[in-house]
Amino acid sequence: MRPLDIAFFGSSLVSSYWNGAATYYRGVLHALSRRGHRITFFEPDAYGRQQHRDIEDPDWARVVVYPATDDSGVMRALDQASSADLIIKASGVGVFDTLLEAAVFSVRGPRTFVLFWDVDAPATLERVHESTDDPFRTLIPRYDAIMTYGGGAPVVSAYQALGARQCVPIYNALDPLTHYRVPPRASYEASLGFMASRLPDREARVDEFFFKAAALAPRDRFLLGGVGWGARALPPNVQYAGHVYAQDHNAFNSTPTAILNVNRDSMARFGFSPPTRVFEAAGAGACLISDQWAGIEEFLEPDREILVASSGEEVAEHLARLTPAGARKIGDAAQRKVLAHHTYEQRVALLEATLEGVSSRARQSEERPSCP
């Protein structure tokens, strides 16, 4: 398709601090840039993200940071976006979300497409179902398409029931230019590594799959990375690594015998929602152990490319049986799978096909004769 000028409103492209979507944004937008599209990413100066940047402004996207103190900054950003061919409002920007969800329609040009990109569809859908007066609910049919970070058929059906013109999951994936195996780092040596921010709707599952496993394997060393865990009392065999910056993710994933994935409650309920850390770890050749959720086999084959556990006991059992050679075999198989079938180049090809369909429908609507 022809190159597009894309204005993207998201949480942050340059910082993963309290921002689990950073890797996803970077993978998708970098792939779009390689295909000739021109991207401007608008993000608020909020939550200390600008003070905890992982990357400088990339050469494949223009980054515009607007103040989060009042709505004048975001309104100026919207004005800059008005000339774009495609405006994307992502969920979870963190400030002025309600304003942005509606205002993108007021600045669109006559041939501008507007997408909503839901990077937490399970949480969004639960919110609008629980609150029928949520203002976003009435806006869903106005977007040209809804893209989602995951969720599969259950999310697609739920959005269609709310009037979405089209809903297409664009799953997390691997950018092999940024995530790959590196030599192990002594400070990250462990039997099991787990990296995630501390969030209320994940904590009970982390208790089950990480902390219970640590209690059942007191002689093993467990490594915990991510924001928010510092205030929690940790077992003696759990080492806290704090916030792990993007440039250290490969070493974190390449060092422990295994890497744990734990989905948030809502994502586990909807299924078909592999987090970015799954593909980051697989790209580094890590042996993954994941909690059970529907659709996992669509991405990695259980027992051959990933180990699946339904409890903390099963995580501990996997670790007890796992040898370095066995872990390497599983990690290598996962790496081969994601390189062959789950890269951002492949995800972006689906996005472009969706945009072509949106454009075709718009042309057909313009050509349709009006009633006399």
N, C-alpha and C positions, 0 to 999 in steps of 0.2 A: 504494500500500500504506500501511498505518497507520505513523505515525512510530515509529521504533525508538530505544531507548537503545543506543548502540554503544560498546563498549570496544575500542580499537585499540592493540595493542602493536607499536611500530615503532622504527626507529632514531632519527629525529628529525623533528618537524614544523617546528621553529623555526629549524633550521640546516641549510644545505647543505654544511657543512664536512666533507670525507670522507664525503659522504652524497648520492649521486646520485639517491636516491629522493625527496628532499625535494619537488621540483616535482610529482612524481606524487602523493604523499600529499596535498599541498595542493590539487591540482586535483580529485582524487576526493572528498576529504572536504568541501571547500567546496561542491561540487555536491550532495553528500548533505545538507548543512546547508540549502541553499536549498530542498530538497524536504521539509524539516520534520524530518529526523532529528537526534537529539541525540548529539553525539560527545564522548568523552573519549579523548584520545591520551596513552598512557603511554610515556615515553621515558627511557632511562638518562642519567645525567650522566657521559658517557664521550667519549673521543677529542677533548677540547677543544671540543666542539660548543656547549656553553652559553656559552663565551667567544667564539665566532664566530657569534653569532646573526645571521640575515638579517632576521628579523621578531620583533616582540613577540608575546605570546600573542594569537592572533586572537579576534575576538568570535564566530566561528562554530564554535569548538571549545574545550573545556577541556583544558589541557595539564597533565599531572602528571609532574614530573621526579623520578625516584627515584635514590638513590645507587647507584653501581656497585661499591662496595667490598666488599659481602658480599650474601648473598641475602635478608637481612631486608627490604630496601627493595622488592625485586621481589615478595616474598610479601605485603607490605602493599598493593602495587598490585593484585595478584591478588584480594585480599580486597575491595578497592573495586570491582573489575570483576564481582564475583559476582552483582550484581543486574541486570546488563545483559541486554537481549533478545538481543544478538548480541555475541560475543567474537571478535575477529580477531587472530590471531597472524601477524605478517609475518615473512618470512625476513630474515636479516641484521640483527637488532637489534644484534648485536655483543657483547653480554654476556648470560649466562644464557639463551642460545638453547635449549639442550637442556632446561633446567629448564622454560622457558615452554612449549615444544612439548608436554610431557606434562602440566604443571600446569593448563593451561586446562581440562582435562576434570574435574579434581577440584573446581573452583570453579563450574562451570556449574550453573544451576538446572534444574529439570525441563523447562522450556519455553525454555531458552536454546540458541540455535544457535551452533556454533563453526566458524569458517572458518580455513583456512590460506591466507595470501596470499603467494605466492612472487614476490618482486620480482627474483629471479635464478634462474628455473627451470632454464636450461641448467646452471648451476653446481651447483644442488641435485641434479638428476638424475644428473649425472656423479658426484657424491659418493656417492650411495646405490648406484649401480651398481658403483662401484669398491670400496665397503666394505659388504658384505652384512650386517654386524653393526651398521651405523649405527642407533642407536635410533629415529631419525625414520622409518625404513622401516616399522616395525611400527605406527606411529601414523597413517600415511596413510589407511587405511580407516576410521579413527574420526572423521575430520573430516566434517562435513556436506557440505562442498564444498571444492575447491581452486580458488582464483582465481590467475591468473598474470599477470604484467606483460607477457608476450608468449610467443612460441614457436609459436603456431599448432597445426596438426594433429600435428606430431611431438611436441610437449610434451604435448598432450592424450592421445595414444595411450600415451606413456610413463607418464604418471600413472595412466591406467586399467589398464595392465598391472601396476602396483604396488598395485592394489586401490582406487583412489580412487572414491568414490561418484559424483562428478561433477567435471569439470575444465573451467573456463571462462576463456579469456584475456580480460582487461580491459586493452586496450592503452593505452599512453601516448596523450595527446591534448593539446589546446590549451585553456587557460583564457583566453579573449579579454579578461577583465578584468585580467589580470596580464601577458600577453605580447602585444606589439604594436609596430608601427614607431614609432621616435622619431627626432629629428634626430641626424645623425652626430656622433661625438665625436672630436676631433682626435687624442687619444691612442690611439685604436683604429683609425686609418687603416691599411689594409693591403690587399694583393691577396687574401690568404686568412687567415681566422681559424679557430682550432681551440681548443675548450675542453673539457677532461676531466681528471680526476685521473689521476695516473700509477699504473698498476696492472700487475702482472707479465703478466697474460693479455691485455693490450692493447698492450704496448710494442712488440712486433715489428711489429704492424700500423701503429702510429703511425710507426715508423721507415720503413716502406714508403710509406705514403700521405701523411705530412706532411713528414718530414725529407728523404726522397728528392726529393720535389717541390721543396722549398726549395733543395736542391743543384742541381737542374736549372734553376732559375729564379733565379739569383743576384742579378739586378737588381730582383726583386720583393721586397716586404716581407711577411713572414709574422708573424702574431700568435698567441702561445701562451698560453692561460689555463688555470688549474687548479692543484691542490695537488700538490706532490711533484717538480716539474720543476726546482726551483732548484738542485739539486745536479748537474744534468747540464750538460755543456759544450754550448753552443748555437752553431749557425752564425751568422756575422755578420749575416745578413739575417733572423734570427728574433728577435723581441722577446718577452720573457717578461713577462706581465702579472700573474703570481701568482694567488692565489685571487680569483676574480671573484664578488663578492657578488650575491645574487639581484636586488637593486635596480639592478645594473649590467648584467644580462644583455641587456636590450632594446637598450642602447647598443652593447654588444659585437656583437650580431647585426645591428644596423642599419647598421653603419659599413663594414666591409670589403667589397670587391667580391663576395666569396663566402665562405661558411662551410662548413667541412669537418666531416663526420660520419665517425667510425671506430668500428665495433662491436668489442666484445671478442671474443676467439677463440671462446669457447663460444657466444655469441649469434650470431655469424656462421655457425657450424656448424649450429645449429638453424634459423636464419632466422626470419622473421616476428617480429622483435624490434626495432622502431624505438625508439631511446632518447628520453628526454624532450627532448634538445637538438634533435632533428629537428622536433618540433612547436613548441618555443620559437622556433627560427629561422624556421620557416615562418610563424608568427604575426607575426613582425616583418618579413615580406616579404623575407627573405634569399634569395639565390640559393644553394641547397644543392648541394654536391658530396659524394657518399657513396661509401664502399666498396661493393662488390657483395655482396649477400646475398639468399637466397631470400625471395620475398614482398614485396620493396620496392615492386613495382608495385601491390600491394593498397592502398597508402597514398598514393603520389605517382607520377605518370606520368613515366617516364624521358624525358629530352630536352625535355620540355615543362614539367614542374613540379619536376624535380630532375635533376641531372647525375650519372651513375653512372660510377665508375672501377674497373678491376680491377687497377690498379698505380699506383705513384707517377708513372710516365711519363704515364699517362693523366690524372692530376690536373694535371700541368704542362701538358699539351696543352689541357685544358679552359681553364686560366687564360690561355694564350697566345691562344686564340680569343675569349675573353669580353670583350665591350665593356660599358661601364656601362649602355647601353640594353638589351642582351641580358640582362644580369644582372637588371635591374629587371623585365623581362618574365617571366622564370622565377620570380622571387620573388613577383611579383603573382599568378601562376597558382597557386603553392603556397599562398599565403595564402588565396585563394578556396576551394581544395579543403579545407583543414583547417577553415575556418569553416563550410563546408557539411556536412562528413561526419565530422570528427574532433575534436569537442569533448568535454569531460568530462561535460557534460549528457547526451550520447548514450551515453557509456560507463556512466554511472550508471543510465540506463534499463535497460541490459542486466543490471547488477548486481541491480537491484530485481526484474527478471523471474526471475533465478536464485533469489533469496531466496523469491519467491512459490512457485517450484517446490519448493524445500526444505521450505517450510511445508506445502504440499499433500501431499507424500509423508509428512511426519510425521503429519498428520491421518489419512491413509489407514491408516497403520500402527496408530494408536490405535484406529481404528474396526474393524479387522480382527478377527473373532471368534477367540478362542483355541481350540486343539484340546481336546476333552474328555479 
